[in-house]
Amino acid sequence: MIALIRVGLLLFGFLGLGSLRLLFIRKKERTRERDLECLSIVQGRLKAILKICKVEVHAEGLENIPKDEAVLFVGNHRSYFDIVVGYSLLNNVTGFISKDDLTRIPNLKLWMEELHCLFLDRDNLKQNLKVIIEAIQEIKRGISFWIYPEGTRTKGESEEDMLPFKKGSFKLAEKTGCKIIPVAMINTRKIFEEQFPLLKSTKVYVRFGEPILLSALSEEEKTHIDKYAEEQVLSMIRDLKEIERKELESNEQ
């Protein structure tokens, strides 16, 4: 409970007094330097949250993320901590496409907008089309995006219990030709959701897969890119669970 209170105080301070700093930042011309400044500030807070929660992150495949081009990250989604862990690992500005629920938190929307995040309104299809068009334009300007093709957080017993990936999620890659980076995470739900309102010290395993380029796939694979990417993520989840199993066995010996 103490950890949860500390996280709450950190977020209260960041979204309160910390947002005054954002007002000064927003007076500057919007440049890559300004974007990276905001990224550094936000990542600092996210890493502080992980430290308070005593979350250890085992990350693989960071070398698969291109350094000089925009990409589309697609991954499994089970916890709010997926975003905390994932965003803390990135080196370039990346926007999330999120449901508009998060915009209800005071000042959070301002920080997310500064990092090029976009918001979907589940009841407004016309507005959502505008969001997709804006995301396509952002990718063409060099801003990466991270999406969760399942469409919502899943609550199955295992990370392998994913919902089917939605094909429309891959329009961003189809319309821009950007590479798709599959991402798998395990154990994020153990941090918070599985023992709410407590926070649990957890080791999270993350893998960034090899880039998927649509133009390099067969016609069958391109037609079913949703299934293709889903299988890539599922395979990595199973690999991560095997790594975890072997580590636990080694520690018991």
C-alpha positions in Angstrom: 0.0 0.0 0.0 2.9 2.4 0.8 4.2 1.9 -2.8 0.8 2.8 -4.2 0.7 6.0 -2.1 4.2 6.9 -3.3 3.2 6.4 -6.9 0.1 8.4 -6.4 2.0 11.3 -4.9 4.6 11.2 -7.7 1.8 11.4 -10.3 0.0 14.1 -8.4 3.2 16.2 -8.3 4.0 15.5 -12.0 0.5 16.3 -13.3 0.2 19.3 -10.9 3.4 21.3 -10.5 5.1 19.4 -13.3 2.6 20.6 -15.8 3.6 24.2 -15.1 6.9 23.2 -16.7 5.0 21.9 -19.7 3.4 25.3 -20.2 6.9 26.9 -20.6 7.9 24.0 -23.0 4.9 24.6 -25.1 5.9 28.2 -25.7 8.9 26.9 -27.7 8.7 26.1 -31.4 7.7 22.5 -31.9 11.0 20.8 -32.9 12.6 17.4 -32.4 14.6 18.9 -29.6 11.4 19.9 -27.8 9.9 16.5 -28.4 13.0 14.8 -26.9 12.9 17.1 -23.9 9.4 16.0 -23.1 10.3 12.4 -23.8 13.1 12.6 -21.3 10.9 14.2 -18.6 8.1 11.6 -19.0 10.5 8.7 -19.1 12.2 9.9 -15.9 8.8 9.7 -14.1 8.0 6.3 -15.6 11.3 4.9 -14.5 10.7 6.3 -11.1 7.4 4.5 -10.9 9.0 1.2 -11.9 11.7 1.8 -9.2 9.0 2.5 -6.5 7.2 -0.7 -7.6 10.5 -2.6 -7.6 9.9 -3.8 -11.2 12.8 -5.4 -12.9 12.7 -5.2 -16.7 14.4 -7.8 -18.8 14.4 -6.4 -22.3 15.6 -8.1 -25.5 15.7 -6.9 -29.1 16.1 -3.2 -28.7 18.6 -3.4 -31.5 15.7 -4.3 -33.8 14.2 -0.8 -33.5 15.5 1.5 -36.4 17.1 4.7 -35.1 16.4 6.9 -38.0 12.9 6.1 -39.2 9.3 5.9 -37.9 7.9 2.5 -37.1 4.7 0.9 -35.9 5.0 -1.0 -32.6 2.3 -3.7 -32.1 2.0 -5.7 -29.0 -0.1 -7.7 -26.5 -2.0 -5.7 -23.9 -2.9 -6.9 -20.4 -2.0 -4.0 -18.0 -1.7 -0.2 -17.7 1.9 -1.0 -16.9 2.5 -2.2 -20.5 2.7 1.5 -21.4 4.9 2.3 -18.4 7.4 -0.4 -19.2 7.3 0.0 -23.0 7.7 3.8 -23.0 10.5 3.7 -20.6 12.6 1.7 -23.1 12.2 3.9 -26.2 14.9 6.2 -27.5 12.7 8.1 -30.0 9.5 10.0 -29.7 6.6 7.6 -30.1 2.9 8.3 -29.9 0.3 5.9 -28.5 -3.1 5.5 -30.0 -5.3 5.3 -26.9 -8.9 5.3 -25.9 -10.1 8.6 -24.7 -10.6 7.3 -21.1 -7.2 8.7 -20.1 -8.1 12.2 -21.1 -10.3 12.4 -18.0 -7.2 12.6 -15.8 -6.3 16.3 -15.4 -3.3 17.5 -17.4 -2.4 13.9 -18.5 -3.9 14.7 -22.0 -1.6 17.7 -22.3 1.5 15.6 -21.7 0.3 12.8 -24.0 -0.5 15.3 -26.8 3.0 16.7 -26.4 4.3 13.2 -27.2 2.1 12.9 -30.3 -0.5 10.6 -28.7 -3.9 10.4 -30.3 -7.2 9.4 -28.8 -10.0 7.2 -30.1 -13.7 7.8 -29.2 -15.3 4.4 -29.3 -18.7 6.0 -30.1 -17.5 8.3 -32.9 -16.4 6.4 -36.0 -16.0 9.6 -38.0 -13.6 11.1 -35.4 -11.7 7.9 -35.3 -11.1 8.0 -39.0 -9.6 11.5 -38.6 -7.3 10.0 -35.9 -6.0 7.3 -38.3 -5.4 9.9 -41.0 -3.5 12.1 -38.5 -1.4 9.2 -37.4 -0.5 8.4 -41.0 0.6 12.0 -41.4 2.7 11.8 -38.2 4.4 8.6 -39.3 5.3 10.3 -42.6 6.8 13.1 -40.5 9.0 10.6 -38.7 6.9 10.0 -35.5 6.6 6.3 -34.5 3.4 4.9 -33.1 2.5 2.1 -30.7 -0.8 0.4 -30.9 -2.5 -2.6 -29.3 -4.3 -4.5 -32.0 -6.4 -6.5 -29.5 -8.4 -3.3 -29.0 -8.5 -3.6 -25.2 -6.7 -5.0 -22.2 -7.2 -8.8 -22.0 -7.8 -10.6 -18.7 -7.1 -14.2 -19.4 -5.1 -16.4 -17.1 -2.1 -16.3 -19.4 -0.5 -13.9 -21.8 -1.1 -16.5 -24.5 -4.9 -15.9 -24.1 -4.8 -13.0 -26.5 -7.8 -11.6 -28.3 -7.6 -11.7 -32.2 -5.6 -8.8 -33.6 -7.8 -6.4 -35.5 -6.8 -6.0 -39.2 -7.7 -2.3 -39.2 -4.8 -1.7 -36.7 -2.3 -2.2 -39.5 -3.6 0.5 -41.8 -0.9 2.8 -40.6 1.8 0.5 -41.9 -0.1 -0.2 -45.1 -0.6 3.4 -45.9 2.9 4.6 -45.0 5.1 1.6 -45.8 6.7 1.8 -42.3 8.2 -1.2 -40.6 6.1 -3.1 -38.0 7.9 -4.0 -34.8 6.1 -6.8 -32.9 6.4 -6.5 -29.1 5.7 -9.1 -26.5 5.5 -8.6 -22.7 4.8 -11.0 -19.9 4.1 -10.4 -16.1 2.9 -6.7 -16.4 -0.5 -7.7 -15.0 1.1 -9.1 -11.9 2.4 -5.6 -10.9 -1.0 -4.1 -10.2 -4.2 -5.6 -11.7 -3.9 -9.1 -10.1 -3.6 -7.8 -6.5 -5.3 -4.4 -6.7 -4.9 -2.1 -4.7 -1.5 -3.4 -3.9 1.6 -3.1 -6.1 3.8 -6.2 -6.4 7.6 -6.5 -7.0 7.8 -8.2 -10.4 10.2 -9.2 -13.1 8.8 -8.2 -16.5 10.1 -9.7 -19.7 10.0 -7.8 -22.9 11.0 -8.7 -26.5 11.1 -6.4 -29.5 10.9 -8.7 -32.6 12.6 -8.3 -35.9 11.0 -5.6 -38.1 8.2 -6.7 -40.5 8.1 -5.0 -43.8 4.9 -5.5 -45.7 6.6 -5.2 -49.1 8.8 -8.2 -48.3 5.8 -10.5 -47.4 4.0 -12.8 -49.6 0.5 -11.8 -50.9 -1.0 -14.3 -48.5 0.9 -12.9 -45.5 0.1 -9.3 -46.5 -3.6 -10.1 -46.8 -3.6 -11.6 -43.4 -1.1 -9.3 -41.7 -3.2 -9.3 -38.6 -2.8 -13.0 -38.1 0.8 -12.9 -39.2 1.7 -10.3 -36.6 -0.4 -12.0 -33.9 1.5 -15.2 -34.5 4.8 -13.4 -34.2 3.8 -11.8 -30.8 2.5 -15.1 -29.5 5.7 -16.9 -30.5 7.7 -14.4 -28.6 5.4 -14.6 -25.5 6.1 -18.4 -25.4 9.8 -17.8 -25.8 9.8 -15.3 -22.9 7.8 -17.6 -20.7 10.4 -20.4 -21.4 13.2 -18.0 -20.4 11.4 -17.2 -17.2 10.8 -20.9 -16.4 14.5 -21.7 -16.9 15.5 -18.7 -14.7 13.2 -19.8 -11.9 14.5 -23.4 -12.1 18.1 -22.1 -12.0 17.4 -20.0 -8.9 15.8 -23.0 -7.1 18.9 -25.1 -7.6 
